[in-house]
Amino acid sequence: MFIDRDRNKITYLIFVPFVLH
């Protein structure tokens, strides 16, 4: 149930630095 939220945080953490770069 709360797996989607955890996965969203991981994707954001990986997507944020990727786009900022």
N, CA and C of each residue as an Amber inpcrd file, in Angstrom:
protein
    63
   0.8440000  -1.2030000   0.0000000   0.0000000   0.0000000   0.0000000
   0.8820000   1.2570000   0.0000000   1.8960000   1.2180000   0.8570000
   2.7930000   2.3830000   0.9390000   4.0450000   2.1700000   0.0950000
   3.9710000   1.1470000  -0.7380000   5.1420000   0.8490000  -1.5850000
   5.2410000   1.8890000  -2.7110000   4.0980000   2.3030000  -3.2130000
   4.0790000   3.2910000  -4.3040000   4.7380000   4.5990000  -3.8380000
   4.5030000   4.9270000  -2.6030000   5.0470000   6.1960000  -2.0770000
   6.5770000   6.0330000  -1.9540000   7.0230000   4.9030000  -1.4910000
   8.4700000   4.6880000  -1.3330000   9.1570000   4.6790000  -2.7050000
   8.4780000   4.0900000  -3.6330000   9.0730000   3.9880000  -4.9930000
   9.0940000   5.3850000  -5.6260000   8.0930000   6.1560000  -5.3790000
   8.0390000   7.5080000  -5.9460000   9.2000000   8.3490000  -5.4080000
   9.5130000   8.1450000  -4.1480000  10.6160000   8.9140000  -3.5450000
  11.9500000   8.5030000  -4.1710000  12.0920000   7.2420000  -4.4500000
  13.3520000   6.7520000  -5.0440000  13.4780000   7.2630000  -6.4820000
  12.3740000   7.2270000  -7.2020000  12.3990000   7.6900000  -8.5950000
  12.7050000   9.1850000  -8.6460000  12.1570000   9.9130000  -7.7000000
  12.3880000  11.3630000  -7.6550000  13.8440000  11.6620000  -7.3160000
  14.3680000  10.8600000  -6.3820000  15.7680000  11.0610000  -5.9490000
  16.7260000  10.7720000  -7.0940000  16.3070000   9.9000000  -7.9930000
  17.1800000   9.5400000  -9.1260000  16.9120000  10.4710000 -10.3170000
  15.6750000  10.9330000 -10.4230000  15.3050000  11.7940000 -11.5470000
  15.7270000  13.2420000 -11.3070000  15.7020000  13.6410000 -10.0600000
  16.0730000  15.0320000  -9.7150000  17.5250000  15.3230000 -10.0950000
  18.4700000  14.5110000  -9.6550000  19.8770000  14.7430000  -9.9990000
  20.1450000  14.5490000 -11.4940000  19.3580000  13.6800000 -12.0970000
  19.5520000  13.4220000 -13.5330000  19.1430000  14.6360000 -14.3610000
  18.0830000  15.2950000 -13.9420000  17.5950000  16.4750000 -14.6770000
  18.4240000  17.7060000 -14.3010000  18.8530000  17.7510000 -13.0620000
  19.6530000  18.9030000 -12.6120000  21.0220000  18.8950000 -13.2800000
  21.4810000  17.7110000 -13.5670000  22.7850000  17.6030000 -14.2130000
  22.6770000  18.1550000 -15.6440000
